[in-house]
Amino acid sequence: MPPRRFVALAIVIFASVASAQTQERVLYFEPTLTPQGSQEIVNAIRTITETPQLTLDEARKSLTFRGTAAQVETAEWLFPLLN
């Protein structure tokens, strides 16, 4: 069994790497987009990027999402195409 300090160090390293990989972005829909249209965009981005952490705010016309760098990049690329 490895010494406790090595186990603790491994946990700290893993946690810092995992947290560094998660990013959050907020994007804004066109003001004229309907609620159904914004929900369809959210569903498409969620499915394509496999990002479960998407939040739609109809009042602010915004989409907040969290994911890996690759998921964020893909969502940022898709959003203007779908919007």
Contacts in CASP RR format, 6 or more apart in sequence:
PFRMAT RR
TARGET T0000
AUTHOR 0000-0000-0000
METHOD contacts of the structure
MODEL  1
MPPRRFVALAIVIFASVASAQTQERVLYFEPTLTPQGSQEIVNAIRTITE
TPQLTLDEARKSLTFRGTAAQVETAEWLFPLLN
21 67 0 8 1.000
21 68 0 8 1.000
21 69 0 8 1.000
22 66 0 8 1.000
22 67 0 8 1.000
22 68 0 8 1.000
23 66 0 8 1.000
23 67 0 8 1.000
23 68 0 8 1.000
23 69 0 8 1.000
23 72 0 8 1.000
24 64 0 8 1.000
24 65 0 8 1.000
24 66 0 8 1.000
24 67 0 8 1.000
25 64 0 8 1.000
25 65 0 8 1.000
25 72 0 8 1.000
25 75 0 8 1.000
25 76 0 8 1.000
26 62 0 8 1.000
26 63 0 8 1.000
26 64 0 8 1.000
27 62 0 8 1.000
27 63 0 8 1.000
27 65 0 8 1.000
27 75 0 8 1.000
27 76 0 8 1.000
27 79 0 8 1.000
27 83 0 8 1.000
28 60 0 8 1.000
28 61 0 8 1.000
28 62 0 8 1.000
28 63 0 8 1.000
29 38 0 8 1.000
29 41 0 8 1.000
29 61 0 8 1.000
29 62 0 8 1.000
29 63 0 8 1.000
29 83 0 8 1.000
30 61 0 8 1.000
30 83 0 8 1.000
31 61 0 8 1.000
33 41 0 8 1.000
33 61 0 8 1.000
33 83 0 8 1.000
35 58 0 8 1.000
38 56 0 8 1.000
38 58 0 8 1.000
38 61 0 8 1.000
38 63 0 8 1.000
39 56 0 8 1.000
41 63 0 8 1.000
41 79 0 8 1.000
41 82 0 8 1.000
41 83 0 8 1.000
42 54 0 8 1.000
42 56 0 8 1.000
42 63 0 8 1.000
44 78 0 8 1.000
44 82 0 8 1.000
45 51 0 8 1.000
45 54 0 8 1.000
45 63 0 8 1.000
45 65 0 8 1.000
45 75 0 8 1.000
45 78 0 8 1.000
45 79 0 8 1.000
45 82 0 8 1.000
46 52 0 8 1.000
46 54 0 8 1.000
48 74 0 8 1.000
48 78 0 8 1.000
49 71 0 8 1.000
49 74 0 8 1.000
49 75 0 8 1.000
49 78 0 8 1.000
50 71 0 8 1.000
51 65 0 8 1.000
51 66 0 8 1.000
51 67 0 8 1.000
51 71 0 8 1.000
51 75 0 8 1.000
53 65 0 8 1.000
53 66 0 8 1.000
53 67 0 8 1.000
54 63 0 8 1.000
54 64 0 8 1.000
54 65 0 8 1.000
55 63 0 8 1.000
55 64 0 8 1.000
55 65 0 8 1.000
56 62 0 8 1.000
56 63 0 8 1.000
57 63 0 8 1.000
57 64 0 8 1.000
63 79 0 8 1.000
65 71 0 8 1.000
65 72 0 8 1.000
65 75 0 8 1.000
END
